[in-house]
Amino acid sequence: MSTNPIAGTVPTRFDNMNLMDAAQMILTERGMLLDNQLKMQIEAIDKKNAQLKEANDMLARAMACKASNTNPMPTDVQAWFTKNGVSNPVGTNTDKPEKWDAVIKAIQGQADNLSSQSQMDMTRLQSLMGKNNNTWEQLSNMQNKILQNLGSIIRNI
C-alpha cells in the first residue's frame, strides 16, 4: 500500500520493485496498450475503406443509371441510401437527368465525407505509430543502459 495525497491509501504493485523494473513494466504495458489501439485503428480504417469503395461503386452505378435514364431508381441504389443513413434527395422517381444529378451529388457527398474521415483516421494511425515506436525505443534504450551498467560492474570485479 502507498499513500496518495489525493486518493488516500491505494494498493500498488510497485511496493517490492526497484525503479528500473517498475519503469520497464510500465513501458511494456504502455507498448501493449498502444499495440491494441493500433489494431483497433487499423480495423476502423479497413472498415472506412470498405465503405468508401462501396460509395464509389454506387456512384458509378448512379452515373450509369443516369446515362441510361433509368426510372424508377433501382432497389440496390435505394438500399444503399438506407444502409448508409444518407438522405435520398429524390425518392424513387428518377424520370429526369436532373434527379440523377441530385442522387449523384448525394452519393459523392457521402464519398467525400468518408474520404475526409479516412484522412483523419490515417493521421491518428500515424500518431499512434509514433507513440508506439517511441515507447518500444525507450524500453530498448533502458535495457541497453542496464546491460551496459551490468557489464561495467562485471569488468570492475
N, C-alpha and C positions, 0 to 999 in steps of 0.2 A: 504494500500500500504506500502511496505517496500523498502528500498534502498539496493540493492545488488551491491557491488563494481564492480562485473564482468558484470552482466546483466543489471545494471541500476535499474530503478524502476519497480518492479514486484508486482502484486497483490498476497496477501497471504490470506489464510483462518484462520490464527492463530492470527490475529490482536487483537481480543477480547477474547483470550483464555489464561488461565494460563498454566504454563509449564507442569503440570501433565496431564491436559486434552489433550494438544497437543501431549504429548508422548503416551498417551493411544490411541488416534485417529490414530497416525502413526503406532503403533504396531498392532492395529486391522486391518488397511488397508494392512499392510505387511502380516499378517496372512491370510487374504482373498486372496491376490495375490498368496501366496505360496500354498494355498489350490487349486486354479485354476491350478497352474503349476503341482501340484501333480496329479490332474485328467488327465491333458494332457499327463503327463509322463506315467501314468498307461495305458491310451489308446494306446500310442505308444508301450508299452511293450506287450499289448494284441495283437496288430497287428503283431508285430515281432514274437510272439509265434505262431500265426496262420500261418505265412509264413514258419516258421521253421517246423511246423507239416506237412505242405504241401510238403516241400522239403524232409522230412523224408519218407512220404508216396510215393513220386515219386522215391526216392532212392530204396525203397522196390520193387516198380513196375519195375524199370530198372533191378534190380537183378533177378526178376522172369522172365523177358523177356530174359535176358542173359541165364538163366538156360534152357529155352525152345527154345533158338536160334531163337527168333522172328525176322523176316525180312519181310517187311521194319519196321522202327520204328513206333510204334503206334502213332496215331494223338494226344492222350492226353499227351504223353511224349513230342512230338514236341511243342504242345501248351504251356506246362509248361516252356520250354526254352524261347519261345517268350514272354510270360506273365511276366517272371521274369528278362528279359533282360540278360539272360545268353547265352553265345555263345555255339551253338550246334557244338561239335567237329567233327561230322561225317555226318551231314545232315540226310537224311532218310535211307541211306544204312547201315544196321546193319547185314551184312551177315557173320561176323566173331566175335568170342567172344572178340577179342582184341578191336573191335569197341565198344562193350558194356562196356568194361572196361573203355574206354575213356569217354563214356557217364556217367557211374557211378562216375568216378573221377570228372567230371564237376559238377554233382549234389551234390556230397559230398563237393566239394569246396564251393558251394553256402551255403550249410547247415552249414559248419564251419564258414563262414563269418557271417551268421545270428546269430549263437551262440555267436560269439565274440561281435557283436553289441548288443546282448541281455545282455551280461555281463556288457557292458559299460552303457546301459540303467539302469540296476539294481543299478550300482554304483551311477548314477545320482539320481535315486529314493531315495536311502539311504541318500544321501547328502541333498536332498530337505526335506526329512522327519526329518532329524536332525535340519535343519534350521527352519522348521515349528514348531517342538516341542519346540525349544529354544524360538521362538517368543511368543508362547502362554504361556510358562512358565514365561517369562519376564513380560508379561501383568498381569498374575495372581499374581506374586510377587509384582508388583506395586500396584495392587488393594488391596492386603493384607496390604501393608505398609500404604496406605491411610486409610483403616479401623482401623488399629492399632492407627494411629495418631488421628483419629476422636474419638475413644474410650478413648484415653488418655485425649483429650480435654474435653470430657463429664465427665470423672471422676474428673477432676480438677475444674469443675464448682460447 
